[in-house]
Amino acid sequence: MKKILPKGLVVSCQALRHEPLYGGKTIPKIARAVMLGGAVGIRANSTRDINAIYKYVEGSIPIIGLIKKDYPDSPVYITPTLKEVKALINSKCDVIAFDATLRPRPKGATVEGLVRYIRENSDKAIMADIATLDEAMAADALGFDYISTTLRSYTEETAGFEIPDPAFCKSLLDNVRNATVVAEGGIGSFASLREVLDTGIKHVIIGGAITRPVQITQSFVNVFKTNERFMSDD
């Protein structure tokens, strides 16, 4: 197993086309800011952002790279096919992340085939984004370096599950034998982070709670909307 990510906080720095922070140098600057704040790694989407972030952090912390791409014949959108894998191999990322759920992939791709291609053509580490224990065990058997809870509650099988899910994290720690377990998803407060760390997990990825100002602002605005004193006319 490749041990590239230090213990600690990795921050997901991403913006999609419909979001205000998309484009320009905003995401690379955010990546540098979280690095200065103590992040030990960055998770980023698209080769453009990956390569720009590498420049802004001066290659000093590892980058987990992925490419989000929608295909009409599959719900898998995180690095779904060999095309995206090849682009990431040629990028400045240190770890290639992709959906390793048991769902069918577009264009006939398979998790096994993508793992094999990366191992034969790159020295980059590989991260499995999973949603269930069965998916985690399958990824561990295939030799992934990291297994992340990224897709917990985001697949049809796990829709509606509350995240973060400390019990699920603990189950992964108890059953995964070779890969490093990473907690990601739904960690939006100091309390939820402590619950995850209390399971024994030492690698955590946080995104929206740090790098998505629309989401962060909405969470504060919702407090106003539910505050009885604020809502009263007195």
N, C-alpha and C positions, 0 to 999 in steps of 0.2 A: 504493500500500500504506500502511495506517495503522501507524505505529510508536508503539505505546503501551507496550510492555514494555521496561524498561531491560535492559541486559545484566546477567546475574547469576543469582541463585538465586530461583526461584519455589517456594513451598512449598504443597503440596496439603493443605488442612485439611478433612478429610471424616470423617464417621461415619455409617454406615447404621443402620437401625432396630434391628438385632440386636446392635449393638456397644455397649460400656459408655459410650462418650463421647457417644452420641447424645442430643440434647435439651438444654434449658437453655441456659446461656451458655458451656458448655465450649469448643466449637469457636471461637466468636468470641474468647474469651480466649487460646486457643492461637494464633490468627491474630495477635493483638497481640504475643504473646510472640515469635513468629518474626520479626515485623517489627522488634522491638527488637533481635533478634539479627542483623539485616542483610538479611533477605529483601526482594527488590525487588518482589514481587508475591505474590498468593494465588490458588490455584485452589480453588473451592468448589462444592459440590453443594447445590441447592435454593435457591429465592428467599428462604426464611426465613433460612438461614445467610448467604447473600450479603448481604442487607440488614443483618443484625446485625453481620457482619464489617465492613461499610462504616462502621458507627457506631463500632465499637471501634478501627479504625485511623484514624478521623477522615478518611476519604477520601484519605489521604496516599499510598497505593500502589495500583496497579491490581489489579482482581479479575477473574480468568477464571471465568466462570460456566457451569455446566452443570446439567442435571437428569437424573438417572438414573431411567429408567422402563422396566419390563419390559412387553412386549406379546407375546401368544401367537403371532403370525404372523411374528415376525422375531427374529434374534439381536441386532439393534441396540438398545442400551439407553442410550447417552449422547446426550441431547437428540434423541430419535428422530423426533419429528413437529413439525408446525407449532404444535401446542398448547404444547409446551415452549419453542419458540423465542419465541412471543409473550410467555410469562411472563418469559423472560429479558430481552426488550427492555424490559419494564416494571420490571425490577429495577435495582439499583445496580451491576451488573457493567459492566466496560469492554470485555471481550472475551467473545464467545459461542463456546463450544467444542461441537463435536458430531462424532459418528462420521461420517467421510467415507470409509469403506471402500466397496468395490464390492458389498457385500452388499445384498439387497433390504431396504427399510425398511418399517416397519409403516404401515398405512392408506394405502398408495400414495404415500407421500412420496418425494421424490427430493432428492439433494444439491443439484442445480441449482436446484430450486424453493425450497429453504430459503435458499440463498445469495441468490437474487433477492429473496426477501421481506425479508430482513434489510437488503440494500442499499437497497431502496425505502422501508423504514419505520424505519430507524434509522441512527445514525452510529457504532454500535459496531463494533469490529473483529471478525474471525471467525478461529477456529482450527480446523484440520482435524486430527482424531485419526485416524491412519492406521496401517497395519501393513506395507505393501509399497511398493516404489518406484513401481509402476504407479499405486497410489492417490495417492501423493504428487504424481506428475506430473499426474494428473487434477485434483487439488485446486489445483495451481499454475495450471493453465489456466483454472480457474473463478474465479481471483482471490482466493483466501484470503490473509489477511494473515500467518497463521502456520500452519506445518505441524509437527505434533508426532508423535513416535514412540510415543505412548501405547498403541496397541493391538498393537504388535509382540509376538508370542508369545501373544496373547489371541484370535486368530481361528483358525478351522479350518485355514486355509492356512499359518499361521505357528506353529501349536501346537508346543511343544517347542523353539522357537528360544531360544538363550541370550540373556538380556538383562542389562545393557545390551549393545548390539551396535555397537561403535565402527565397524566396517566399514560397516554400514548407515548410520550417521550420516554418515560420510564420503561415501558414495554420494549421499545426499540433498544434501549441501553442493555436490557436484560437478554435480548435475543440476537441482536446483530453481533457477529463474531469477529469480523475483520475490518469493516469500514468504520470511519468516524461518524458518529451521529451528530446532526446539526438541527437545531430548532429554528423554524421560521414560520411566520404566519400568526397574525393576531396579537402580537406582543406590543401593546400600546400604552403600558404604564409601568412604573417602577415595580408595582406589586406583582403584575403578571410576569415580569422578567425574573423577579425573585422566585416565583413559583416554579418557573422553568429551571433556573439554576439549582434549586433545591433537589431536583431529580438526579443531579450529578452531571448533567450536560455542561460542556465547557465551550461549545461553539454555538453562537447565536447570530442569526441574521435579522435585522430590523430594517424596515423600509419606510412605509407610510407614516409612521409615528414621528419620523425624523425628517424625511425629505419630500413629503407631499403637502405643501402649504394649504391647498384647497381642503384636503381631508382633515388636516389639523385644525383649521379654522372652523370647519363644520362641527367638529367635536365640541369646541368651546361654545359655538352658537347654540347648539342643542341644549346646553346647560341653561342658557337664557330662556329657551322655549319651554323648559320644564320647571323653571323656578317660579313658585307660586307668588312670591312677593313681587318679582319683576313683572309678571303677567297681570297683576291686579291693577285696577285703575286708581288706587289710592296714592 
